[in-house]
């Protein structure tokens, strides 16, 4: 699909919820957070675009990983803005360097099996605090 087609509000709430494996209440809650603003049919029923469903699915994934809703929404918002900025850079003829491609999935949570421990302040550091 083209980017323009991804933004067409074509899916009913029931179909959208079914497609990404969530409830209608979950989609309404994302409307309340401001992450997605569903389009409306002539009868006033919510309609969702594929792009909105991608955002909702990503929020669901982060919630499943243990993030709070507000944090998940913020992460998804920033990821979406970064991807849009990278698309704009490409449209203008720019290039992205290694590790700068927003399209490459990254780990959102550090590996809990390998915790990073920081040393406690020593006597010389404690005095400077």
N, C-alpha and C positions, 0 to 999 in steps of 0.2 A: 504494500500500500504506500501511497505517497504521503508525505507529511500532512498535506491538506486533508486527505481522506481520513487520516488518523484523528483529526479534530472534529469530524462530523458526529454530532450527537445522535447515534443511530440505534442504540440499545436501550430497551426498557429496563427499569430497575430490576425486575425479576430475572430477565435474561442476563443482565450484567452481573448480578450476584451469583447466578448459576455458573457463568463463564469463569469467574475467578475464585469460586468456592467460598463465598462469604454470605452474610445475611443482608437483607435490605436495610436493616437497622444499622449495620456497619457502614454501608454506603451513605446513609443519612448522616451518620456521625461525622463522616469526612466532609460532607457539605457544611456541617456546623463548625468544623475547624477552619474552614476557608481553603482547604487544599484543593478541592474540586468544587466547581459550581455547575451542577447539572443543567443541561438545556431543558427546555420545556416543550412538550407537544402542544398542539392547538387546544387540547383538552386540559392542559396544565400538569400532565404527568411528566415525571422526570425522565430524561434521556441522557445517556452517557456515551462519550466517545471512546474509541480504543485507547487513545492517549490517557484519558482519565482512568480507564480500567487498569492500564499499566501502572499508574501512580498508586491506585488503590491496592493492587496486588503487592507492590513493593512495601507499602505501609504494613500490610498483613504479614509479610515475611519478617519485617523488623519486629513487629509485635510478638511473633512466634519465637524470635531470638531473645526476647526479654526486655526490649525497649519499651518505655512508656509511650503512650499515644502522642503526646506533645513532642517528644524527642523524635519519634519516627516521622511525624509530619514535617518537622524541621529538616531532618536529614533528606527526605524525599524532595522537599522543596528546593533545597540547595543543590542536590544532584541534578534535578531537572533544569535549574537555571544554568548550571555549569555545562550540561549537555547542549543547551540552547546557545550558550556563548561559543562553545566549540564549533557548532554548526555554522554560526555566523562568521567565525574566523575562517573556516573553510570556504564559505561563500565569497569572502573578500580576497581569496587567494592565499591566505596564510597557511602555515603548517604548524602542526603540533609536535613538540619534542617527545622523546621517550618518556613514558609514564604520564603524559598529559592528556591521553585520550579518555574522555568521559564514557565512551562506549564500552570500555573494558571493565567488566565487573571487578570490584575489589572486595576484600573481606571487610565487613563492617564491624566486626567484633574481634578483639584480640583473642588469640588462642588461649583459652583458660587453662589448658594443660601445661602451658609454659608461662607461669606468672613472672612478671618483672618486679623484682624487689629493689627498693632503694635503701641505701645505708642510712641508718639513724645519724643525726648530726653528732659529730665528735665534739669534744670539749672546745676546740678552737672555733668550730662553726657555731656552736651554741652561744658563745659570747658575742659573735657578730650579729646574731639575730636579736 
